[in-house]
Amino acid sequence: MHDLKALRADPDAFAAGLARRGISDAADALLAADAERRAAETKTQEALARRNAASKEIGAAMAAKDGAKAEALKAEVAGLKDEIAALEEAARTASDKAEALLVSLPNLPAADVPDGVDEHGNVEVMRWGSPRAFDFAPLEHDIVAAKLGYDPEAAARVAGARFAVLKGPLARLQRALGQYMIDTQTGVRGFTEVATPYLVKPEAAFGTGNLPKFAEDLFQTTDGRYLIPTAEMSLTNLVAGEIVDAAALPIRMTALTPCFRSEAGSAGRDTRGLIRQHQFEKCELVTICAPEQAEAEHKHMLESAEAILQALGLPYRRMLLCAGDMGFSARRTFDLEVWLPGQGAYREISSISDCGEFQGRRMNSRWKVAGEKGSRGPVNTLNGSGLAVGRTLVAVIENYQQADGSVIIPDVLKPYMAGIDQLEP
């Protein structure tokens, strides 16, 4: 969420930032609603002051036996009562309008974020690894996996489309990937493992920016809670409403959880295989920090995700997203795209985002230095995938497939595979 004081101080800069996101006139509408609210509140205070003064004058008029003046003042007070009620209602209406506009606006892009309206405006920053030269035509992951224990028909019977059933060593490989990720992020990269709820209150979904604008992308339970679309939602909200001691920052957290997404608006996209599922696992990374730490933490988180891809020997590229392709809460995002030889394309496997103060303000989470009076402002938050387990499984299957339909297990996963060094059809 944005700071209205900052918007009032420099509305042109705010409008320019929103314009880079493809949003026009919202800054003017928000300022107009805010001005309307403040004007109504000022008139309300003036009317209240006049009512109080008139009430005192009534007593003085009655003491002076000036009945006509007393009656006139009583009539004025009665009229002021109705006027005050109308002004208070006008202030509430304008406040609700301003608040609705404020919470619907995305974060402003950082200065170094390129302009652009969609993925075509993203900028490649670097590549790691060389795609493997196959002596046969590599297949897409779902074709290979169908002979290794992937059973989409069984999943459809149980849960419908966009779910997966994995059996035998293939299921173990997925588990091995998740365990390797969480072990690396905690044992090597300095993140603290956290076991979080998979259900959250609406306030938590609001805090990370998923509500109110993206309610259709979430699964809601009958008691009003939401299934997490990513552990970012539960991890980030662990500091909601809190004042965090600067000495504790940065706070680096990770969680390996199932994630649940309705995939609203994605009809027809990646309907085959494991790329876009309603339920999947992800190793999430979240950092809470002070503003001056955010740049270094973004780099650390990015390198933490890339460490998994490098250890698995999966070629990838790093993309800096343009202003029009970033998520709602992000001010800067890097996507990691892994090479999929079966598709002959790079596909997203992780997004690493710096959200600045945006989520901290929505969560009312602030930070302070011990001994100082008051806080220094909202905490900064960052989040990213380290990595999405299902998509990493896809990448391993496609990159390590053999001509006979088997899949070689990457060396770093073998300790998790109980002696299995390849998946056999």
N, C-alpha and C positions, 0 to 999 in steps of 0.2 A: 504494500500500500504506500501511497505517496504522502509527503509532508505538505499540508495545505499552506503552511507558512512559506515554505520554499517556493511553491507555485505562485503565491501572491507576490513574492519578492522578484521573481524572474519568469513571468508568464510566457515570454517569447521563447526562452530556452526550453521550457516544458512543452510548449506546442510543437517546437521543432523536433524534440525527441519523440513525441507521439507520431508526428508525421513520418518519421523514419520507420515506424511500425505500421504505417498505412492507415493511421487514425487522424481524421481532421475534425476541427470544430469542438472536440471534446473539452479542451482546455478552456475555451470561451464559455461553454455551457456550464462547466464546473465552477468557474469564477463567478458567473452570473448567479447561480444558485447559492453560492457561498455569500455573495454580496447581499442577495435578497434575505438570507437568513440573518446576517449581521444587522441589516437595516431594521428588520422586524424586531430583533432582540433589543436594539437601541431604543426604538419607539416604545417597546414594552416597558423598559426601565424608566423612560421619561413619563409614561402614563402612570406607572406605579408611584413614582415620586410625586406627581401631581395629585394622585388620589390620597396619598398620605398627608400631603400638605392641606388639601381641601378638608379632610377629616378633622384635622386640628382646628381649621378655621371655623368649622361648624360649632365646635365647643365655644370658641371665642364669641361668635355671633350670638349664640344662645345666652351666654353670660351677659352680653351687652343688651339683651332683650331685642335684638334685631331679627325678628322672625322671618321677614322677607328674605334677608340675606342667607339665613340658615336654611330655608327651604330651597333656595337657588343652589346652594352648595350641595345639599343632599341630592338634588337632581343631577348635578354634575358628577358626583361620586357614583350614582347609579349608572350613568352613561359611561363613565370610565371603566366600570366593572365589565360591561359588555365589550367595550373597545379592547380592554386588556385580554379578555378571553379570545377575541378574534385575532389579535396580534400574536398571542401565544400559539394558536393553531397555525397561523401563517408561518411562524418561525419553525414549528415542527415539520410542516410540509416541505419548506425549503431545505431544512436540515436533512430530511429523509431523501430528498432528491439529490442533494450534494453527496450524501453518503453512498447512495446507489451508484452514482457516477464514479465516485472515487474508488470503490472496491472493484469496479468492472474494468479499470484501466490497467494495462500491463506495465511491467517495469520499463524504464527508459534504457535504451542501449548505451553501452559504454562508448567513449569517443573512438576507440580503435576497432569497433565492430563495423564491418563493411555494410554499405547500403545494399538493398535488394529486397525483393518481395517474396521469394520462395527459395527452394534448394538450389536453383540455378545461380543464385547470387553468392553461394558459399565459396570460401576460398581454401584451397588445399595448402596446408602449411608444411607438411613433410610426409614422407613414406618410410616404412621400415620393412625390411625383408623383400625377397624376390619371389613372385609366384612360382610354384613348382612346375617344371616341364613334365607333362604326362606323356607316356608312350601309348596312351589310349584316350578315348574321349571321356573325360570325367562326367559323372552323372550328378544330378541334383540330389540333395541330402535325403529327400523323402523316398526316392526310388531305391537308394542304397539301404536306408534304414528299414524299409518294408521287409527286407530279408534278415534283419538283425534283431527284431523284437518290437518294432514300431507298429502299432495296431490302431489306426484311426477309425476303423469301422467299430471296434469295441468301444472306443471313446464316444463315438457318436450315439451308440445305443444307450450308453450310460448317462451322458451329459449333453449331447448335441454337438453342433459344429464348433470347431476351433478349440477342441480339447485333445489331449493326447494320452494314450496308454503306451508305456514302454515296459518291456519285459526282459528278464534275465540280465546278461552282461551289459546290455544297452542301458537299462535302468541304473545299473551300478556305475556305468561311465558318467551318467548325468550326476549322480550323487558324488562321485569322485571329483568332478569339476567344481561343484559347490563347496565341497570340503577343502579342496586345494585353494580356492579363492579366499575363503574366510581365514584359513591358516596363514596364507601369505599376507593378507591385509593386517592381521593381528600380530603375527610373529616377526614380520619383516618391515612392514610399512608404518607401524606405530598407531594403528587404529585400535580402539577398545571394542570388543565384541559386546553387543547388547541384544538380549532377547526381548522383543517388543510384542504388544498386542497386534493381532491382525485386523481387529475392528477398532474404529476410532469414532469419537463424537464429531458432530458437524463443526464444532469450533476448531478442531484440529485440521479438518479439511479446508476450512476457511483460512487458517493460519499459513498453510503452504501455498494457497492460491488456487486450490482445486474447486472451491466453492466461492461464490455462487455460480460462476460462469460456466463451469464444466461438469455440472451435476450429471448430465447424461452419460458421461464417460465412466461414472462410478457405479458399483453395485451397492444398493442400499438395503439394509435389513428391515424387518417389520417393526423394530423398535427405534428406528431413526438413525442407527449407526451406519457406518460405511466400511466396506471391506477395503483394505489398503491397496491402491494401485501400484505402490512402491513403498518400501520401508522409510523412504524420505519423510513421509507423512507422520509416522509415529516417532522416528528418531528426532527430527527437527523440533517437534512439539514438546520434547522432554524439557525444554527451557521456556516454554510458553508461560507468560505471566511472571517470570522470574527476573531478578536482578543478579547478573552473573559477575563474580569477582574477576577482575582483569587478570589476576595471578593464575586463574584456572584456564585461561585461554592460550592457545586454541584447544577446543574440545573436539577430538577426532573419534567418530563412532562408525561402526560397521555392523550390519546385520544380514544374515542369510535367511530370506523369508520367501514364502509364496507371495505372488502379486496377482491382483484380480482387476481386469479391465474389460469394460463392455465393448470397447472398440467401436463406439458410435461414430458413424461417418466414414468408416473404413470398409464399407461393403465392396467386395470384389478385389480387395488388395491382399495379396499373400494368403489366399484361401487354402493353398496346399501346404502341407508340412508344418514345421515348428516355428516359423518366423513370427507369426502374429497370432497369439493365443489369448483366450480369455483368462487362463490361469497359467502362470509360469513362475520359475524361481529366479531370484536375482540377489547378488551380493551388493548391497547398497553401501555407499560411503557418504557420510554427512560430517561437515565441519562447522562448528560455531566459533567465531573469532571476532577480534576487534578490526575496525576498518583498515588499519595500517598493516594487518597480517594477511588480508584477503588475497593479495597478488601472489605471495609466496605459497599460500595454502592451495590456491587454484593450480599452481604448477605441481605441487606435491601430489594432489589428488589425481591430476592428469597422468603423472608418471606412475602412480600406484596402479591405475587401470592398465596402462600400457605394459607394466611389468608382467601382468598375467599373459597378455598376448605374446610378448617376447619369449617368455618361458615356455609357452606352448608351441612356439615356432610358427605362429600364424601371421602372415603378411597383412599389414594394415596401413591406413593413411589417417592423418589427423586433419580435420576440417574445422575452420573457424566459421561459424554460422553467421549469415547476414542478419540484419535487423528484422527482416520480415519472416525469418524461419525459426527464430528462437522461441522457447517456451514462454508462457505467460509471466513467470516470476523471475526469469533470468535477465541479467544485464550483459552477460557475455557467456557464450557456450562453445565448447569444442566438442565435436562428434568424432568418435573413433569408428572407422569403417573397416571391417575385416574383408579380406579377399575370399570370395566364394567361387572356386573354379567351375563348379557345376553350373552356376549362373553366369560365369564370366563377368562378374561385377563386384564392386566393393559395396558392402551393405552395413548399415549402422549396427554397432554392437554395444556402444556406450555413449552417453551424453554427460559431459562434465560441465556444470554450470556454477557461475558466481552470481548470487542473487543480491549482493549488496545488503542494504538495510531493509529491502522490500518485505521479506517474510518476517524479520524481526519486528517491524512496526505492526504488521498484521497480528502477530502473536503477543504484542505488548511485552517483548523480551528485551531487556536493556542490560548494559554492562557498566561497571563503575570501578574506579581505582580506590582501594582501601584508604580510608582517611580523608578522602575528598567528599564534599557535600554534594549530594545529588549524583545522578548518573551522567555518563558521557553521551548517551544516545542509544538507539537500537543496536542490537548485535548484528553482525554480518553472518550470513549463512551461505554455505556451498553444498552442493550435492552431486553425486554421479554414480554410475554403475561400475562396479569393479569385479565381475562383469555380469551381464545378463546370461544366466546359465544355459537356457534353451538355445539361444543364438550362438553361444560358444560351442555347444554340442553340434549344432549345424555346421559350424566352421571346421571342427575337428573331423567330422564325418566326411565333408567334401575335400578337405586338404589332405587327409591321411587315407583316403580310399585306395584300394588296390584293384587291379584288373579282374581278379576273381571275386570281387564283391566284399572282400574282407576290409577291415579298417584297423590300421596300426594304432596302438595306444601310445600317445606322447610320453616320453621318458618321465617327466615330472609327475605324471598321473599313475605310473605303475605301482608305487607304494600303496596306493589306495585301491588297487584292483585285485588283490589277493592272488597274485601270480598270473593273471590274465594279461597277455601282452598284445593280443589283437582280438577283434570281434569277428567271428566266423559266420557266414551266411548259413 
